[in-house]
Amino acid sequence: MMMMMMMMKKKKEKPMGSVPRLVMPALLLVAVAATKIVGAAQAPPAKPTPTFSKDIAPIFQRSCQVCHRPDSIAPMSLLTYQDARPWARSIRNKVVAREMPPWYIDRSVGIKKFKNDPSPTDEEVDLIARWVDAGAPMGNPAEMPPPRQFDDLDRWHIQPDLIVRLPQDITVPAAGPDRWLDVLVDAGLTEDRYLQAVETKPIKGHRVVHHSVQTMRDADDDGAPGTGGSFLNEYALGKNADVFPDGTGRLFKAGTKINFNLHLHSIGEATPANVEVALKFYPKGYTPKHIETTTTVGNSGERELDLPPNTDNVRTDGYTVLTQPVRLLSFQPHMHNRGKAMCVEAIYPPTGSPTTGNTQQQNRVETLSCVDRYQFAWHIVYLYDEDLQPLLPAGTILHTIGYHNNTASNRFNPDPDNLVTFGQRTIDDMSFAWMSWYPLSDEEYRQQVKEREEKNKGKTTQNQQ
């Protein structure tokens, strides 16, 4: 009897909250079920299925259709649902991989905002992917935006005051090696004027004109075509007009001749080609505050360009020293078929400091931009956002770092077994960048740096509120 009472007493003294082992699994199942019910109640509502008419067409209009339309450079049109639907899976793959639209800036380094970025946002990329995954539905036709209106190939993106063209067509044969021609044309201008914008385009045979670089030659310059002169404008795939910032221009002198340097290539049929350059001037008598310069940067590296056969990631470095302060406006790398990537960085002088929005004077070297997937077929000018245009002091060194891939893994490589050095032919290569800026006085530089710092300080204060 005493033993039984002791056993009963031990049972009563069990800690509160203890649970028999057999009951535990059942309670766990109940808890899991309850958690699922609560989670389901708190889960966000499912996203609606995107449709072409409501969600996708506006993205295509802004980011794709400038090239993807009849008689333009893209292989298919994306103007309508009927045009786009057969290509839905391919569109998804290209957009998700950030291969289309063409924009090859590395988004993880340097300056990240540009005036002319056509890329869809991350949210828009997700919309396109979900649209395709849902079967690429058309949606309600009444929700389609009005069709976008485009300029034809024979019209301009500026309103030109003067158009200068080659005096006669150049016939490019059906087959043959690439050709480079220089043609000198008198612009016929009788007084000095400042340019507000300039644009070059083929008016015939745009498929055979790889690029055309125009330079200005003074009236008394009697040199042969292709020699001397200052840069005016370039046409290449992916480029439209150069429109200079307000108060910034370029002097075009009376009697100036324009040298057209053309790179032509055959496409399987004899094709006539011709090129025009359109000039838009500031009003007579107007003198802009700043003169824009477009020039090559990092050419020094070309003397070192040496791409051994079957070798990847061959690095070439070039350097350009700024002799006065500048406001940097744009970046465009230039390589040929073996080009893989190019970065440009600012090496500041001992008294300089980064001025691209980072007011922390921590690094003497600052990466400005990298193109990490260079494409020779797309000569894209990356125009820096107004608030992020680098302000560089005198003595800054612009350092270009080019990488080439001379192996069979490069599908554009015509012959990976060849040693490749600098040259004008497509089968040769190059390594430099086109960059635009306008010079500043020392006082203008200090003032613009101060304004940049105050603006950034204001943004920081707003973000903290």
C-alpha positions as CSV (number, residue, x, y, z in Angstrom):
1,M,0.0,0.0,0.0
2,M,2.8,2.4,0.9
3,M,4.6,1.5,-2.4
4,M,1.4,2.3,-4.4
5,M,1.0,5.7,-2.7
6,M,4.6,6.6,-3.4
7,M,4.2,5.7,-7.1
8,M,1.0,7.8,-7.3
9,K,2.9,10.7,-5.7
10,K,5.7,10.5,-8.3
11,K,3.1,10.7,-11.1
12,K,1.5,13.8,-9.6
13,E,5.0,15.5,-9.4
14,K,5.6,15.4,-13.2
15,P,6.6,18.9,-14.4
16,M,3.9,20.9,-15.8
17,G,3.9,20.9,-19.7
18,S,5.4,17.4,-20.1
19,V,3.6,15.4,-22.8
20,P,3.5,11.6,-23.2
21,R,5.6,10.5,-26.2
22,L,2.7,9.0,-28.0
23,V,0.8,12.3,-28.0
24,M,3.7,14.4,-29.3
25,P,3.4,13.5,-33.1
26,A,-0.3,14.2,-33.1
27,L,0.3,17.6,-31.5
28,L,3.1,18.4,-34.1
29,L,0.8,17.5,-36.9
30,V,-1.9,19.9,-35.5
31,A,0.7,22.7,-35.1
32,V,2.0,22.2,-38.7
33,A,-1.5,22.3,-40.1
34,A,-2.3,25.4,-38.1
35,T,0.9,27.1,-39.4
36,K,0.0,26.3,-43.0
37,I,-3.5,27.8,-42.4
38,V,-2.0,30.9,-40.9
39,G,0.6,31.1,-43.7
40,A,-2.0,30.7,-46.4
41,A,-4.1,33.5,-44.9
42,Q,-1.1,35.8,-44.8
43,A,0.3,34.9,-48.3
44,P,0.2,37.8,-50.9
45,P,-2.4,37.4,-53.6
46,A,-1.3,35.7,-56.8
47,K,-0.1,38.1,-59.4
48,P,-2.4,38.6,-62.4
49,T,-1.4,37.0,-65.6
50,P,0.3,39.6,-67.9
51,T,-1.2,40.1,-71.3
52,F,0.4,41.5,-74.5
53,S,-2.1,44.3,-74.9
54,K,-2.0,45.7,-71.4
55,D,1.5,44.9,-70.1
56,I,3.9,43.8,-72.9
57,A,3.1,46.1,-75.8
58,P,4.1,49.3,-73.9
59,I,7.5,47.7,-73.1
60,F,8.1,46.7,-76.7
61,Q,7.2,50.1,-77.9
62,R,9.8,51.8,-75.6
63,S,12.6,49.2,-75.7
64,C,12.3,47.1,-78.9
65,Q,10.4,48.5,-81.7
66,V,12.9,51.2,-82.8
67,C,14.8,48.3,-84.4
68,H,12.1,45.6,-84.6
69,R,9.9,47.0,-87.3
70,P,9.7,46.6,-91.1
71,D,12.7,47.9,-93.1
72,S,14.8,48.3,-90.0
73,I,17.9,46.4,-88.9
74,A,16.3,43.7,-86.7
75,P,15.4,40.3,-88.2
76,M,11.7,40.5,-87.3
77,S,9.0,43.0,-86.4
78,L,7.5,43.3,-82.9
79,L,4.8,45.9,-83.7
80,T,1.8,43.7,-83.3
81,Y,0.8,40.7,-81.2
82,Q,0.7,38.6,-84.4
83,D,4.3,39.7,-85.1
84,A,5.6,38.9,-81.6
85,R,3.7,35.7,-80.7
86,P,5.8,33.3,-82.8
87,W,9.0,34.6,-81.1
88,A,7.7,34.6,-77.5
89,R,10.1,32.0,-76.2
90,S,13.1,33.5,-77.9
91,I,12.1,37.0,-76.6
92,R,11.9,35.6,-73.1
93,N,15.4,34.1,-73.3
94,K,17.1,37.1,-74.7
95,V,15.4,39.6,-72.4
96,V,16.0,37.6,-69.2
97,A,19.7,37.1,-70.2
98,R,19.9,40.9,-70.8
99,E,21.1,40.3,-74.4
100,M,18.2,42.4,-75.8
101,P,17.7,45.3,-76.1
102,P,21.4,45.9,-76.8
103,W,22.9,47.5,-73.7
104,Y,26.1,46.0,-72.5
105,I,27.1,48.1,-69.5
106,D,28.0,46.1,-66.4
107,R,25.2,47.2,-64.0
108,S,27.1,46.3,-60.8
109,V,30.0,48.8,-61.1
110,G,30.6,52.4,-61.8
111,I,27.9,54.8,-63.0
112,K,24.5,53.1,-63.2
113,K,22.2,55.7,-64.7
114,F,22.3,56.9,-68.3
115,K,20.2,59.2,-70.5
116,N,19.7,56.7,-73.3
117,D,19.3,53.4,-71.5
118,P,16.5,51.4,-73.4
119,S,16.6,48.5,-71.0
120,P,13.5,47.2,-69.3
121,T,13.4,47.4,-65.5
122,D,13.7,44.2,-63.4
123,E,10.0,44.3,-62.9
124,E,9.4,44.6,-66.7
125,V,11.7,41.6,-67.3
126,D,9.7,39.6,-64.8
127,L,6.5,40.6,-66.6
128,I,7.8,39.4,-70.0
129,A,9.0,36.1,-68.4
130,R,5.6,35.5,-66.7
131,W,3.7,36.5,-69.9
132,V,5.6,33.8,-71.9
133,D,5.4,31.2,-69.2
134,A,1.6,31.8,-69.1
135,G,1.3,31.0,-72.8
136,A,1.9,34.6,-74.1
137,P,-1.8,35.6,-74.1
138,M,-3.1,38.5,-76.2
139,G,-5.5,39.9,-73.7
140,N,-8.2,42.5,-74.4
141,P,-7.4,44.3,-77.8
142,A,-9.1,47.4,-76.4
143,E,-6.2,47.8,-73.9
144,M,-3.6,48.1,-76.7
145,P,-1.7,51.4,-76.6
146,P,-1.8,53.6,-79.8
147,P,0.8,52.4,-82.3
148,R,4.2,54.1,-81.9
149,Q,5.0,56.5,-84.8
150,F,8.5,56.2,-86.3
151,D,10.8,58.2,-88.6
152,D,11.5,56.4,-91.9
153,L,15.1,55.6,-92.7
154,D,15.3,58.7,-94.9
155,R,14.3,61.0,-92.1
156,W,16.2,62.5,-89.2
157,H,16.1,62.6,-85.4
158,I,16.9,66.3,-85.5
159,Q,15.6,69.2,-87.6
160,P,18.6,69.9,-89.8
161,D,19.6,73.3,-91.1
162,L,22.2,71.8,-93.6
163,I,22.6,68.4,-95.1
164,V,25.8,67.3,-96.8
165,R,25.9,64.1,-98.9
166,L,28.4,62.1,-100.9
167,P,28.5,63.5,-104.5
168,Q,27.8,60.1,-106.0
169,D,26.7,56.6,-104.9
170,I,29.4,54.0,-104.2
171,T,28.6,50.5,-105.4
172,V,29.6,47.7,-103.0
173,P,30.1,44.4,-104.9
174,A,28.3,41.3,-104.0
175,A,31.4,39.7,-102.7
176,G,34.9,40.9,-101.7
177,P,36.9,42.1,-98.7
178,D,35.9,45.0,-96.5
179,R,36.7,48.4,-98.0
180,W,37.7,51.7,-96.4
181,L,37.1,54.9,-98.4
182,D,37.7,58.5,-97.7
183,V,35.6,61.1,-99.6
184,L,36.1,64.9,-99.0
185,V,33.1,67.1,-99.6
186,D,32.8,70.9,-99.3
187,A,29.9,71.7,-96.9
188,G,29.3,75.1,-98.7
189,L,29.0,77.1,-95.4
190,T,30.0,80.8,-95.9
191,E,30.1,81.9,-92.2
192,D,31.1,80.4,-88.9
193,R,28.3,78.7,-87.0
194,Y,28.1,76.7,-83.8
195,L,26.6,73.2,-84.0
196,Q,23.7,72.3,-81.7
197,A,23.3,68.7,-83.0
198,V,24.7,66.5,-85.8
199,E,23.6,63.2,-87.2
200,T,25.0,60.8,-89.9
201,K,23.1,58.1,-91.6
202,P,23.2,56.0,-94.8
203,I,20.4,57.1,-97.2
204,K,21.2,54.1,-99.5
205,G,22.5,50.7,-98.7
206,H,22.4,50.9,-94.9
207,R,23.1,47.1,-94.8
208,V,26.5,47.5,-96.4
209,V,27.7,50.6,-94.4
210,H,29.3,49.3,-91.2
211,H,30.3,52.7,-90.1
212,S,31.1,56.2,-91.3
213,V,33.3,58.6,-89.4
214,Q,33.1,62.3,-90.3
215,T,35.9,64.8,-89.6
216,M,36.0,68.6,-90.2
217,R,38.8,70.0,-92.4
218,D,39.5,73.7,-92.6
219,A,39.2,75.5,-95.9
220,D,42.9,76.0,-96.2
221,D,43.7,72.3,-95.3
222,D,45.0,70.9,-98.6
223,G,45.9,67.5,-97.2
224,A,44.7,64.3,-98.8
225,P,41.4,62.8,-97.8
226,G,41.7,60.8,-94.6
227,T,44.4,62.9,-93.1
228,G,44.0,65.6,-90.4
229,G,40.8,67.2,-89.3
230,S,38.8,67.2,-86.1
231,F,36.1,64.8,-85.2
232,L,32.5,65.7,-86.2
233,N,30.3,62.6,-86.0
234,E,30.1,58.9,-86.4
235,Y,27.4,56.6,-87.8
236,A,27.3,53.0,-86.6
237,L,24.7,50.5,-85.6
238,G,23.0,51.6,-82.4
239,K,23.7,55.3,-82.8
240,N,21.4,58.2,-83.6
241,A,22.0,62.0,-83.4
242,D,24.5,63.7,-81.2
243,V,22.6,66.4,-79.4
244,F,24.8,68.6,-77.3
245,P,23.7,69.7,-73.8
246,D,22.2,73.2,-73.5
247,G,24.8,75.9,-73.7
248,T,27.3,73.4,-75.3
249,G,28.2,73.2,-78.9
250,R,31.0,72.7,-81.5
251,L,32.3,75.3,-84.0
252,F,31.8,74.7,-87.7
253,K,33.9,77.2,-89.6
254,A,33.1,78.8,-92.9
255,G,34.6,76.8,-95.8
256,T,34.9,73.6,-93.8
257,K,35.1,70.4,-95.7
258,I,33.8,67.2,-94.4
259,N,35.8,64.0,-94.8
260,F,33.6,60.9,-94.9
261,N,35.6,57.8,-93.8
262,L,33.5,54.8,-94.8
263,H,33.8,51.1,-93.8
264,L,31.9,49.1,-96.4
265,H,31.2,45.3,-96.5
266,S,29.6,43.0,-99.0
267,I,26.3,41.3,-98.3
268,G,25.9,38.9,-101.3
269,E,24.4,41.3,-103.8
270,A,25.7,44.4,-105.5
271,T,24.4,47.4,-103.5
272,P,24.7,51.1,-104.1
273,A,25.5,53.1,-100.9
274,N,25.4,56.8,-100.0
275,V,25.7,58.7,-96.7
276,E,24.5,62.1,-95.5
277,V,25.4,64.2,-92.5
278,A,22.8,66.6,-91.1
279,L,23.8,69.7,-89.2
280,K,21.7,71.7,-86.8
281,F,23.0,75.1,-85.8
282,Y,22.5,77.5,-82.9
283,P,20.9,80.8,-84.0
284,K,23.3,83.2,-85.9
285,G,25.4,85.2,-83.5
286,Y,25.0,82.7,-80.6
287,T,28.1,81.5,-78.9
288,P,27.7,78.5,-76.5
289,K,29.3,78.7,-73.1
290,H,31.1,75.3,-73.5
291,I,32.7,73.6,-76.5
292,E,32.1,69.8,-76.6
293,T,35.0,67.6,-77.6
294,T,34.7,64.0,-78.7
295,T,38.0,62.2,-78.9
296,T,39.7,58.8,-78.6
297,V,41.0,57.8,-75.2
298,G,43.5,55.1,-74.4
299,N,45.1,54.9,-77.8
300,S,48.5,54.3,-76.2
301,G,47.5,50.8,-75.6
302,E,47.2,50.0,-79.3
303,R,51.0,49.9,-79.6
304,E,50.9,47.0,-77.1
305,L,48.0,45.2,-78.7
306,D,49.2,41.6,-79.2
307,L,46.6,38.8,-79.2
308,P,48.3,35.4,-79.2
309,P,46.4,32.6,-81.0
310,N,43.9,30.5,-78.9
311,T,44.2,32.8,-75.9
312,D,41.4,34.4,-73.9
313,N,41.3,37.4,-71.6
314,V,44.2,39.2,-73.2
315,R,44.5,42.5,-71.5
316,T,45.5,45.8,-73.0
317,D,45.9,49.1,-71.1
318,G,45.8,52.6,-72.4
319,Y,46.2,56.0,-70.8
320,T,45.1,59.6,-71.6
321,V,46.0,62.5,-69.3
322,L,43.5,65.4,-69.0
323,T,45.4,68.7,-69.1
324,Q,42.4,70.7,-67.7
325,P,39.3,70.0,-65.7
326,V,36.4,68.5,-67.7
327,R,32.8,67.4,-67.3
328,L,32.6,63.9,-68.8
329,L,29.5,63.2,-70.9
330,S,29.8,59.8,-72.5
331,F,31.7,56.5,-73.0
332,Q,31.9,54.3,-76.1
333,P,34.4,51.4,-76.2
334,H,35.9,50.4,-79.6
335,M,37.3,47.0,-80.4
336,H,36.8,44.5,-83.3
337,N,35.5,41.0,-83.5
338,R,37.8,39.6,-80.8
339,G,36.8,42.3,-78.3
340,K,35.3,41.0,-75.1
341,A,35.1,43.8,-72.5
342,M,36.4,47.2,-71.7
343,C,36.5,49.3,-68.6
344,V,37.5,53.0,-68.1
345,E,38.6,54.3,-64.7
346,A,39.8,57.7,-63.5
347,I,43.1,57.8,-61.7
348,Y,42.9,61.1,-59.8
349,P,45.9,63.3,-59.1
350,P,47.0,63.5,-55.5
351,T,44.8,66.6,-54.8
352,G,41.8,65.3,-56.7
353,S,38.8,63.4,-55.5
354,P,36.0,61.3,-56.9
355,T,33.1,63.5,-58.1
356,T,30.6,61.1,-59.7
357,G,28.3,61.4,-56.7
358,N,30.6,59.8,-54.1
359,T,31.8,62.6,-51.8
360,Q,33.8,60.2,-49.6
361,Q,37.4,60.8,-50.6
362,Q,38.5,57.2,-50.0
363,N,39.9,56.0,-53.3
364,R,42.3,57.6,-55.6
365,V,41.2,55.3,-58.5
366,E,37.6,55.1,-59.4
367,T,35.9,52.8,-62.0
368,L,33.6,54.9,-64.2
369,S,32.1,52.3,-66.5
370,C,32.6,48.7,-67.8
371,V,31.1,47.1,-70.8
372,D,31.3,43.5,-69.8
373,R,29.8,41.9,-73.0
374,Y,31.2,43.9,-75.9
375,Q,29.6,43.5,-79.3
376,F,31.3,44.7,-82.4
377,A,28.0,45.0,-84.2
378,W,26.7,47.6,-81.6
379,H,28.6,50.8,-81.3
380,I,26.6,52.2,-78.4
381,V,27.3,55.6,-76.9
382,Y,26.6,55.4,-73.2
383,L,25.4,58.9,-72.2
384,Y,25.9,59.6,-68.5
385,D,22.9,60.9,-66.5
386,E,23.1,64.6,-65.9
387,D,23.6,64.3,-62.2
388,L,26.3,61.6,-62.5
389,Q,28.5,63.0,-65.3
390,P,32.0,62.8,-63.8
391,L,33.7,66.0,-62.8
392,L,37.4,65.4,-63.3
393,P,40.2,67.7,-62.2
394,A,43.2,68.5,-64.3
395,G,45.8,65.8,-64.2
396,T,43.3,63.0,-64.1
397,I,44.4,59.9,-66.1
398,L,41.7,58.1,-68.0
399,H,42.7,54.5,-68.0
400,T,41.1,52.1,-70.5
401,I,41.4,48.3,-69.8
402,G,40.4,46.2,-72.8
403,Y,40.0,42.4,-72.9
404,H,40.0,40.3,-76.0
405,N,39.1,36.6,-76.7
406,N,41.1,35.1,-79.5
407,T,39.8,31.5,-79.1
408,A,37.2,29.4,-80.8
409,S,34.8,30.0,-77.9
410,N,34.3,33.5,-79.4
411,R,31.7,32.8,-82.1
412,F,32.7,36.1,-83.9
413,N,36.3,35.1,-84.2
414,P,37.2,34.6,-87.9
415,D,40.4,32.6,-87.1
416,P,41.5,31.7,-83.6
417,D,44.8,30.2,-84.9
418,N,46.2,33.7,-85.9
419,L,48.3,36.1,-84.0
420,V,46.3,39.4,-84.1
421,T,47.7,42.9,-83.7
422,F,46.4,46.5,-84.3
423,G,44.9,47.2,-87.7
424,Q,42.1,48.8,-89.6
425,R,40.6,45.6,-91.1
426,T,37.8,43.8,-89.2
427,I,40.1,40.8,-89.0
428,D,42.6,42.9,-87.2
429,D,41.8,44.6,-83.9
430,M,41.8,47.7,-81.8
431,S,41.5,48.8,-78.2
432,F,40.4,52.4,-77.3
433,A,37.3,54.3,-76.3
434,W,35.5,57.3,-77.7
435,M,34.7,59.8,-75.0
436,S,32.9,63.2,-75.0
437,W,33.4,66.0,-72.5
438,Y,33.6,69.8,-72.3
439,P,36.5,71.6,-70.6
440,L,36.0,73.7,-67.4
441,S,37.9,76.5,-66.0
442,D,39.4,75.9,-62.5
443,E,36.6,78.1,-61.0
444,E,33.9,76.3,-63.0
445,Y,35.2,73.0,-61.8
446,R,35.2,74.0,-58.1
447,Q,31.7,75.5,-58.5
448,Q,30.3,72.4,-60.1
449,V,31.9,70.1,-57.5
450,K,30.3,72.2,-54.8
451,E,26.9,72.1,-56.4
452,R,27.2,68.3,-56.9
453,E,28.1,67.8,-53.2
454,E,25.2,70.0,-52.0
455,K,22.8,68.2,-54.3
456,N,23.9,64.8,-53.0
457,K,23.8,66.1,-49.4
458,G,20.2,67.1,-50.0
459,K,19.3,63.7,-51.4
460,T,20.8,62.0,-48.4
461,T,18.8,64.3,-46.0
462,Q,15.6,63.5,-47.9
463,N,16.3,59.7,-47.7
464,Q,16.8,60.0,-44.0
465,Q,13.5,61.7,-43.3
